[in-house]
Amino acid sequence: MRKIGLLLATMLAFAPVLPEVAVAQERVETLRMRPGATQTTVRGIVIGRISASYRLEARAGQRMSLDLNSRNTFLYFNVLDPRGRAIAREETQWDGRLPASGVYTIQIYLVRAEARRNRPAPFSLEVRIAGRGEGPGPAPGPDPAPGPRSWRVVGVAANDVLNLRESPSPRGFVVAEIPFDANGLRNLGCQDGQSWCKVRYRGQEGWVNGRFLRPE
């Protein structure tokens, strides 16, 4: 027994020390302003490595202004453009003209050293969007469809899903995921024949790529 104890002690003494791994988590919300409004204020809290992110749709040429307020002086935000590239880093105030139309992401987080203390950091974020921008206007509504009452999903791999999007575009924000073998998608009309179709699925409305639909 004594030999076994000495052997275990030796193994532990020479065992490699694993580095500490910082695991970050993120809460994501979609930010929508009231019709006609140009600014809004959101309130939230960041705790440790759990950041808070807000997604906001805007157009190229519009001006975005952000003002982050918190008692914690180690709280900052990044701004990512629709392609995921950072156009602002580690800021508490920012004002800039937007380079592209699409969904922007505002990431609010604590710097690493402060995040390790795991303290809550309440905040308020003022968001302003000015100008009409250069992007296209609202997407036209679907054409009245004499087609089927409902659709079924086809052509989607068994390990994949069909994205239900906010607008009829591959860049439209994904509002839900539809299973590869789903049926009963209520037909609300299509654009350009059947390029994009508006459907209702389990109470959620949105647009899907028409090539993945067949009459039920």
C-alpha positions, 0 to 999 in steps of 0.5 A: 500500500505504501508503494502504491501511495508513493506511485500516486503521489509521483504521478500527481506531481508530474501531471501537466497543469491544464490552463484555465479556459475562459468560457464566454456566454451571450444573451441576444435580443432583437431591438425594434423601434416603434414606427416613426421613432428614431431612438430608444433606450434599453436596460439590461445587466451583464454578469461576469462573462455573460455578455448582452447583445442587441441586433438592429436592422438599419440601412447604408448611409444612416447614422447610428449613435450609441451611449452606454451608461453604467456605474461599472467603468469596465463595461464596453461595447463593440459594433459589428456590421451585417457581415460580422466585421467590427466597426467599433471596439471597446467603446462607451460612446460612438457615432458613425455612418453605417456602411451597409444595409442589414442587421447590426449587432451591438455587443455589451461586455465586461473586460476579462479581468473584471468579468472574472470577479463575476459581479453584476453590471447593470446598464442602459444603452441609448440608441439613435438612428438618423437619416433614411439611408440608401437601402431599398424600401420595405419589401413588397407584399406577396402576390395573392396566390391561387396555389396550395393552401399549405406547403411541405418542406422538401430538399433539406438535408436530414441534419439541417433546417429551413430558415424562416426569415424576416424578409424575402432575402438570404440576408433576412434575419432568421426568426425561426427554424423549420424542420427538414420534414415539416408540413402544414406551412400555411401559404400566405403568397409568393413573390416572382412565381415561387422564388420566396414565399411567405408562410405561417408555421406554428404561429410564426410568420416569415419568408422561406426560399420557395425551392424548398416547398412543394404543395401539400 
